[in-house]
Amino acid sequence: MLDSFWDFLWYTLLIFAFVAYLIILFQIIGDLFRDHKLSGVWKAVWIFFLIVLPYLTAFTYLIFRGRGMSERAFAAHAEAQKAANAYIKQVAGTSSPAESIASAKSLLDSGTITQDEFDQLKAKALA
């Protein structure tokens, strides 16, 4: 058990350092697998040293490859955003105002909607 305040403080600092290392470790491993230019051998070497000399290797990785980490993360985010936007456009079925009005007109002609609903759909398509 903890005998004093200083033991508690030391224990808290150790837990903080361990959690901080885990966060950095997962960021580094994610970056290693995101980097398509780095060969599999070098990825294995980095992971080996992350296990054997964890803090030294993590700091070395951040110093020498930190700028590339941010660039790869930004590129991955941009690619994911682009894919999400394309999916949203596909699902939303964006059509031209003329197509929307023609579709609404066919609904009006078939009696599915009223004239007021048609006018609302037309105004929405032209907005």
Disulfide bonds with the S-S distance in Angstrom:
none
